[in-house]
C-alpha cells in the first residue's frame, strides 16, 4: 500500500523516515508532503532524494492557505461551506491535484491534530485509511468538550479535530495507554525507541546525512548541559528580549561547571550567537532532538528546558530538568500557556 506523510517539522520527517524503513509492505510507493510550519523545511528535499528516502515530494503551504481563508474568506464560506471552501483553497494554491490518484490509493499519515493539514484529507479523501502519528505532549492533552464535539459533528458538519473524526482510524503514539479514554480504542503503539535501536549502521548514516548537512557535533570529556529552547517570541507569547533573558538565566543557574550546548527550535529566528552574551556550542536547528540517541558517543550530564516535550524522548541525558510554564513570568497581554 502506498503511504502519504504530511509533515511540518524536522521531527515529523525523521519519524516518517523511520516509518518507511520499518513498514512491512515494501511494494508501495511513498509521497512526502511538507507543510509550511517550519520555515525552510523544503530545503531538506534534495538530501532526502540523495539518500533515497521517499519516492515523491510535494510542498503545500497549508498554514498560509488556512490563514488567508480565515482572514479573507466570506462569512458564508467560513460558516456554512467551510469544507468545500477549504478544499478549493488548498487545491487552488498548491499542486496537490496532480497527486490525487496516488493519494486515493494510499494510507494517509498526518502529525496534525488540528487544521488544514489533516482536515483537508478528512473531507477530500474520506475513504482512505487515515492515521495520526504522535507529535508531542499535545497528543495526550485533549481539550475538546462534548458540547463542542457534537456541534462540530452534527450542526456545523465540519472537522472535529483531536482525532475524534470518524475518518481517523488510528492514533499512533509512544504511550497509547495515556490517550484520552474517549479515543483510546484508536490508540496503537509507535515504537520510536525500538526503531532507533534496530537501525542498521548504513541507515543510521543515511539519516545523519540528511539532518546534519555535513556538520559535526564534537564533544569532549567535560561535563555538558543541553539547553533546549522554544519559539516563545516567534509565537508572540513573550518579547524577544525577555526570551533571551530567560535562557541567559537558565545557563547561569544550571550550567556552572558544564560546557553549554544549545539546541534552538527550528522555527526560531533568534540569533543566539550574537544576542545571548554567553559562551555555548549551538546544535544545528534542523537536527531533531530524538536523533541524539542515534549517535552512540553523545551523552549530556543535564538537559534543561521550560516545557519542551522532546526532552522526554532522549536517553542520552542523565538528569532532565523541566522548569515548567510557571517559570515564564512576563507573558504578553492576553496570552496564556496551556
C-alpha positions, 0 to 999 in steps of 0.5 A, spaced: 500 500 500 502 506 498 503 511 504 502 519 504 506 523 510 504 530 511 509 533 515 511 540 518 517 539 522 524 536 522 521 531 527 515 529 523 520 527 517 525 523 521 519 519 524 516 518 517 523 516 515 523 511 520 516 509 518 518 507 511 524 503 513 520 499 518 513 498 514 512 491 512 509 492 505 515 494 501 511 494 494 508 501 495 510 507 493 511 513 498 509 521 497 512 526 502 508 532 503 511 538 507 507 543 510 509 550 511 510 550 519 517 550 519 520 555 515 525 552 510 523 545 511 523 544 503 530 545 503 531 538 506 528 535 499 534 534 495 538 530 501 532 526 502 532 524 494 540 523 495 539 518 500 533 515 497 528 516 502 521 517 499 519 516 492 515 523 491 515 530 494 510 535 494 510 542 498 503 545 500 503 551 504 497 549 508 498 554 514 498 560 509 492 557 505 488 556 512 490 563 514 488 567 508 481 563 508 480 565 515 482 572 514 479 573 507 474 568 506 466 570 506 462 569 512 458 564 508 464 560 506 467 560 513 460 558 516 456 554 512 461 551 506 467 551 510 469 544 507 468 545 500 471 552 501 477 549 504 478 544 499 478 549 493 483 553 497 488 548 498 487 545 491 487 552 488 494 554 491 498 548 491 499 542 486 496 537 490 491 535 484 496 532 480 497 527 486 490 525 487 490 518 484 496 516 488 493 519 494 486 515 493 490 509 493 494 510 499 494 510 507 494 517 509 499 519 515 498 526 518 502 529 525 496 534 525 491 534 530 488 540 528 487 544 521 488 544 514 493 539 514 489 533 516 482 536 515 483 537 508 484 529 507 478 528 512 473 531 507 477 530 500 479 523 501 474 520 506 475 513 504 482 512 505 485 509 511 487 515 515 492 515 521 495 520 526 502 519 528 504 522 535 507 529 535 508 531 542 505 532 549 499 535 545 497 528 543 495 526 550 492 533 552 485 533 549 481 539 550 475 538 546 468 538 550 462 534 548 458 540 547 463 542 542 464 535 539 457 534 537 456 541 534 462 540 530 459 533 528 452 534 527 450 542 526 456 545 523 458 538 519 465 540 519 472 537 522 472 535 529 479 535 530 483 531 536 482 525 532 475 524 534 473 524 526 470 518 524 475 518 518 481 517 523 482 510 524 488 510 528 492 514 533 499 512 533 503 514 539 509 512 544 504 511 550 497 509 547 495 507 554 495 515 556 490 517 550 484 520 552 479 514 554 474 517 549 479 515 543 483 510 546 480 504 542 484 508 536 490 508 540 496 503 537 503 503 539 509 507 535 515 504 537 520 510 536 525 507 541 525 500 538 526 503 531 532 507 533 535 501 536 534 496 530 537 501 525 542 498 521 549 502 521 548 504 513 541 507 515 543 510 521 548 514 516 543 515 511 539 519 516 545 523 519 546 525 512 540 528 511 539 532 518 546 534 519 548 537 512 555 535 513 556 538 520 559 535 526 557 535 533 564 534 537 564 533 544 569 532 549 570 529 556 567 535 560 561 535 563 555 538 558 548 541 559 543 541 553 539 547 553 533 546 549 529 552 547 522 554 544 519 559 539 516 563 545 517 570 541 516 567 534 509 565 537 508 572 540 507 569 547 513 573 550 518 579 547 524 577 544 528 580 549 525 577 555 526 570 551 533 571 551 533 573 558 530 567 560 535 562 557 541 567 559 538 565 566 537 558 565 545 557 563 547 561 569 543 557 574 544 550 571 550 550 567 556 552 572 561 547 571 558 544 564 560 546 557 553 549 554 550 546 548 544 549 545 539 546 541 534 552 538 527 550 535 527 550 528 522 555 527 526 560 531 529 566 528 533 568 534 540 569 533 543 566 539 550 567 537 550 574 537 544 576 542 545 571 548 552 574 551 554 567 553 559 562 551 555 555 548 556 550 542 549 551 538 546 544 535 544 545 528 536 547 528 534 542 523 537 536 527 531 533 531 532 532 538 530 524 538 536 523 533 541 524 539 540 517 541 542 515 534 549 517 535 552 512 540 558 517 543 553 523 545 551 523 552 549 530 556 550 530 564 543 535 564 538 537 559 534 543 561 528 546 558 521 550 560 516 545 557 519 542 551 516 535 550 522 532 546 526 532 552 522 526 554 524 522 548 532 522 549 536 517 553 542 520 552 541 525 558 542 523 565 538 528 569 532 532 565 530 538 568 523 541 566 522 548 569 515 548 567 510 554 564 510 557 571 517 559 570 515 564 564 513 570 568 512 576 563 507 573 558 504 578 553 497 581 554 492 576 553 496 570 552 496 564 556 500 557 556 496 551 556 
